[in-house]
Amino acid sequence: MRFSLWFVVLAFFITLYSCKNSNKKLPIKTLKSIPIIRKQKLTSSFIVGDFNGDKKLDTLTEIHTSENQKHIITEIPFINDFDSTVWYYSKHDIQTSLKSSNKNINQLDLGWSFGTYCLINIGDNNNDQKDEVALVIDYCDWSLLNSCKIYSYCSNEWKELQSFEVNENAFSYGKNEVLDPTKIRDFLENRNGKWFYKDYFEYIKNDSNEKPTLMQPIKIKICY
């Protein structure tokens, strides 16, 4: 009888000791999986052309920087929410620039944005022996109204020579539709070697008057 009682007491203390040790080895927090932060790659479009008239091909590449252009970045945390993405870009001051492979061509800073919707070499439209660049910036905003800007490299800096309004729906496409990076659907296209464009505001004005809006040829002034 004494032996049985001693055995019960011993078993109780062994069980108590085991539970305490097991709690130390496996705390509740360690049973939860550690969250893995997914990353998403930032787009980096590029075009090739002679942008300074030296008769040599250069590459113009889209780059992204953060913290007042202190760091070049290629990815950000995956954020499945537009408002939170805008907040993240604002907090980290993420900007977009175009950097040339030619060290003699200065960088073109496009400011705070997600990147570019399109980056197109539209060739030499003003006969100054340099290729012009058409682009639409993907701003961190909620508006579908935007503009296509046409730049040329003049006097050691990029200058905006022309712009026209576009609707960002031009860059959305269906499941079975492939986006053509060499044009802006309904707003900018090459026809037999010549570039034509349509201004969205002009389209709205004509549509309200039930008039068709035809594309017109691009005419770019010479850049000095």
C-alpha positions in Angstrom: 0.0 0.0 0.0 2.8 2.4 0.9 4.6 1.4 -2.4 1.4 2.2 -4.4 1.0 5.6 -2.8 4.7 6.5 -3.4 4.4 5.4 -7.0 1.4 7.7 -7.6 3.1 10.7 -6.0 6.3 10.0 -8.1 4.2 9.7 -11.3 2.5 13.0 -10.5 5.7 15.0 -10.2 7.2 13.4 -13.3 4.1 14.4 -15.3 4.2 18.0 -13.9 7.9 18.3 -14.7 7.4 17.0 -18.3 4.6 19.5 -18.9 6.7 22.4 -17.7 9.6 21.4 -19.9 7.3 20.8 -22.9 5.9 24.3 -22.5 9.4 25.7 -22.6 10.4 23.8 -25.7 7.2 24.5 -27.7 5.8 27.9 -26.7 2.6 28.7 -28.5 4.2 31.4 -30.7 6.5 29.0 -32.3 3.6 26.9 -33.5 2.5 29.7 -35.8 4.0 29.8 -39.2 6.3 32.8 -39.9 4.8 35.0 -42.7 6.8 35.1 -45.9 6.8 38.5 -47.6 6.2 38.0 -51.3 8.0 40.3 -53.8 6.9 41.6 -57.1 9.3 42.7 -59.9 9.1 46.2 -61.2 8.7 46.6 -64.9 11.7 47.9 -66.8 11.0 48.9 -70.4 13.7 49.9 -72.8 14.1 51.2 -76.3 17.0 51.5 -78.7 17.8 54.5 -80.9 20.0 57.4 -81.8 18.8 59.9 -79.3 21.6 62.5 -79.5 22.4 62.5 -83.2 25.9 60.9 -83.0 24.9 58.2 -85.4 25.3 55.5 -82.8 22.6 53.4 -81.2 22.0 53.8 -77.5 19.7 52.1 -75.1 17.2 54.0 -73.0 16.1 52.0 -69.9 13.4 52.6 -67.3 14.8 52.5 -63.8 13.2 52.9 -60.4 14.7 54.6 -57.3 13.7 55.1 -53.7 14.5 57.5 -50.8 15.0 60.6 -52.9 16.8 58.6 -55.7 19.4 57.3 -53.2 18.8 53.6 -54.1 18.0 51.8 -57.4 15.3 49.2 -56.8 14.0 46.3 -58.9 11.3 44.9 -56.7 8.9 45.9 -53.9 6.7 43.8 -51.4 3.6 42.3 -53.1 0.7 44.5 -52.1 -2.8 43.4 -53.4 -4.4 46.7 -52.8 -4.2 49.9 -54.9 -4.5 52.4 -52.0 -1.9 50.6 -50.0 0.4 50.5 -53.0 0.1 54.3 -53.5 0.8 54.8 -49.8 4.0 52.6 -50.1 5.3 54.5 -53.1 4.7 57.8 -51.4 6.3 56.7 -48.1 9.5 55.5 -49.9 9.5 58.2 -52.5 9.7 55.7 -55.4 10.4 57.5 -58.6 10.9 56.6 -62.3 13.7 57.7 -64.6 15.1 56.9 -68.0 18.8 56.1 -68.1 20.9 55.9 -71.2 23.7 53.5 -72.0 25.5 56.5 -73.4 27.2 58.4 -70.5 27.0 61.6 -72.5 23.2 61.6 -72.3 21.7 62.9 -69.1 19.0 61.0 -67.2 15.4 61.9 -67.8 13.5 62.0 -64.4 9.8 61.3 -64.6 9.0 61.8 -61.0 6.8 59.9 -58.5 5.1 57.1 -60.4 4.6 53.4 -60.8 6.6 53.5 -64.1 5.5 54.0 -67.7 2.6 52.6 -69.5 4.5 52.8 -72.7 8.0 53.8 -74.0 8.2 54.2 -77.8 10.9 55.3 -80.2 8.9 57.2 -82.8 12.0 58.0 -84.9 13.1 61.4 -86.3 10.0 63.4 -87.1 11.5 66.8 -87.3 14.6 66.0 -89.4 17.1 66.9 -86.7 19.0 63.6 -87.0 17.8 62.4 -83.6 15.0 60.0 -82.6 12.1 61.3 -80.5 10.6 59.4 -77.6 6.9 59.0 -76.8 5.9 57.9 -73.3 2.9 57.8 -71.0 3.7 57.9 -67.2 1.8 55.6 -64.9 1.1 58.1 -62.2 0.2 57.1 -58.6 -3.4 58.4 -58.9 -6.9 57.3 -59.4 -7.6 59.1 -62.7 -7.9 57.5 -66.1 -7.0 60.8 -67.8 -3.4 61.0 -68.9 -1.1 62.4 -71.6 1.4 61.1 -74.0 4.6 63.2 -73.9 7.1 63.4 -76.7 10.7 64.2 -75.8 13.9 64.9 -77.7 17.4 65.4 -76.4 18.6 68.9 -77.1 21.5 71.0 -75.7 22.5 68.3 -73.3 19.0 67.9 -71.7 15.7 66.2 -72.5 12.9 68.6 -73.6 9.2 67.9 -74.0 8.3 69.0 -77.5 4.7 68.0 -77.7 1.9 66.2 -75.7 -1.7 65.0 -76.3 -4.3 63.6 -74.0 -5.1 59.9 -73.8 -7.3 57.6 -71.8 -5.6 54.9 -69.7 -8.1 52.3 -70.9 -5.9 52.1 -74.0 -3.5 50.1 -71.8 -6.1 47.6 -70.5 -6.8 44.5 -72.6 -8.8 41.4 -72.5 -7.7 37.9 -71.6 -7.1 36.9 -75.2 -5.8 40.2 -76.4 -2.1 41.0 -76.6 -0.9 44.6 -75.9 1.2 46.0 -78.7 4.1 48.0 -77.1 4.9 49.8 -80.3 1.7 51.9 -80.2 -1.0 53.4 -78.0 -4.3 51.8 -79.0 -6.7 54.4 -80.5 -4.3 57.2 -79.8 -0.9 56.7 -81.5 0.2 54.5 -84.3 2.6 54.2 -87.2 1.1 54.2 -90.7 3.6 53.4 -93.5 6.5 55.0 -91.7 4.6 58.1 -90.5 3.2 58.6 -87.0 -0.4 59.6 -86.4 -2.2 60.5 -83.1 -5.6 61.4 -81.7 -6.2 63.7 -78.7 -8.6 62.3 -76.2 -10.1 65.8 -75.3 -10.7 66.5 -79.0 -12.4 63.1 -79.3 -14.7 63.9 -76.4 -15.5 67.3 -77.9 -16.3 65.9 -81.3 -18.2 63.0 -79.8 -20.6 65.3 -78.0 -21.2 67.0 -81.4 -21.6 63.7 -83.1 -18.5 64.3 -85.2 -15.9 61.6 -86.0 -12.3 62.2 -84.7 -9.7 61.2 -87.2 -6.1 60.6 -86.4 -3.7 63.3 -87.6 0.0 63.2 -88.5 2.4 64.2 -85.8 4.2 67.5 -86.5 7.2 68.1 -84.1 9.1 71.4 -84.0 12.9 71.3 -84.2 14.6 71.1 -80.8 17.5 73.5 -80.2 
